[in-house]
Amino acid sequence: MIEFINQLRAQREASEGFKEENIIEAAVEGSVQRLRPVMMTMLVATLGLLPAALSHAIVLTLSAPSRS
C-alpha cells in the first residue's frame, strides 16, 4: 500500500509540482483504492485458519486429563 501511495504522490508531483496537498490526496486516494484488496486478503487468511484454530481447541479439551 505504501508503494502505491508513493507512486500516486510521484505522479502528482511530476504533473503539478510539489504541494503538501498532493501528499494528503495521494494518501487518501491510495488508501481507498487498496482497502478492498487488503480486506479480502485478511478475510481469506482468517477463514482459512479458522478450522485449524477450532480443531486445535477441541483437541486440547479432549486430550486434557480428567479430574475424577
Secondary structure, DSSP 8 states (H G I E B T S, - for coil): -HHHHHHHHHHHHHHH---HHHHHHHHHHHHHHHHHHHHHHHHHHHHHHHHHHHHHHHHHHHHS----
